[in-house]
């Protein structure tokens, strides 16, 4: 499986090259893309938080939500619903 993909290729160009591959190679290529996207989006340095900090944060959130309502106010929900355009069912 050989693909000539430069970093400046458009999504449609990449899709075209992937569609021209045999199905097994398409799956392999898509798995590689997903793997690389995960590495790019989820920075391992951000994820590594000391457990002591996590426990303290969880305790703080539990204290807040034991007293506070965790749901949005109905006025916010209604405003959100009104702001969303209705799509036609197909």
Secondary structure, DSSP 4 states (H G I P E B T S, - for coil): ------TT--HHHHHHHHHTS-HHHHHHHHHHHHHHHHHHHS-HHHH---HHHHHHHHHHHHHHHHHS--SPPHHHHHHHHHHSPPPPP-
